[in-house]
Amino acid sequence: MHSDKVVLCASSAYEQKYYFNSDFNSLPETVQDELHAICVLYTVDIGGIFQLLFDEDGKLEMKTEALSADAMYDDIGAALRIKKLREEKKELFESLELFYKVFYLGEDIEDD
């Protein structure tokens, strides 16, 4: 199945690696650093793989998954952490969605 989702960044507890999509290098370094911290801290605390990605409408999604053999992955903690991130980083995530819609989807954003 074809996916129209674009990964912004991701982190893996298994490989202990962080990935940042170079298509977004125009984001300020402070934003890139904050995204790095969000992803890495998530996988250090929860485990598994964590991704921030945009759907075809420009909505920022958080996706987490774990290997079936990963007994240390915390399913409940994963959902709670995502909920907490949505609340604490709401302004950042809304700004990223606006950035993506304007610069990547070519939408005109009118002031309300």
N, C-alpha and C positions, 0 to 999 in steps of 0.2 A: 504494500500500500504506500502511495506517495504522500509525503508529509510536506506541508508548506510552512513548517516551523523553522525558525532561524535561531540557532544557539548563540546567545550572547556570551556566556561563560559557563564553566563547569569545573567540578572538582571530584576527584576519586580518592576514597580512603584506601582502596585496594592498591592503586599504583602510586599513591601519594603524589599526585600531579594536579596541577591547575591549568586550565585551558581558557584563553581569552581570544575570541574571534577578532582577528586583525582587521576585519571590515569596520570595526568600531574604534579604531585607533584615534579617531577624531574626538572621542569623548575626553573631557579633561582628565588629567592624570590622577587627581584626587578622587574622581568618580571611579576610575579603573582600580585604584587602590582599595576603595571601599567595597567594590564588587569582589575583588580578590579575597578580602578579609571575610566577607559574608560567606562565600563558597567554602573556603578552607575551614573556617570555624565550624560550619555546619557539618562537614564530613568528619572533623576531629571529634565533635561531640556526639553525633548520631551514627556515623559510619555510612557505608554505601557510596552511591554516586549522587551528586546534586547538580542540577542544571537550572540556569535561568535562560528562558527562551521566549521568543516572540511568536505568537500565532499569526495566521494570515491576515488578521484584522489589526495587528499591532499591539495586542494585549500581551503583557508580560506574564509568563507563567513560571511557576516553580515546580520542578519535577524531581522526584527522588526515587531511587530504586536500589535494590540490594540483590546480591547473589542468593539463590535459594539455600545455599550451604552456610550462609553468614548468620550464625547464631547470635552474634554480638549486635546486629542491626536492631535498632529500637523503633518499631513501627509506630507506636503511640507517641514517642518523643519526636519522631519525624513530622507527624501531623501537627503537633503542638508547636514545634519550632517554626514551621511554615506559617502558621496562624500568627505567631508572635512577630515574625519578620514582616508579614503583610501590614501589621499595625505599626511597628517601629520604623519601618522604611517606606511608609506609604508615599511620602513626598518624593523621595528618590525614585521609586518605581513609577509614579505618575509622570515625573520628568523624563524618565527613560522612554516611556510609552509615547509621549509627545515628540521627543527627539526622533524616534523610529518612524512615527507616522509622517512627520514633516520631511525628513531627509531620506528615508528609504522607501516609503510608500507614496511620497509626493502629494500628500494631502494638504489642502489649504486649511489652516486653523484660524478661525475667526475669533476675535475677542468677544466675550459675552458681556 
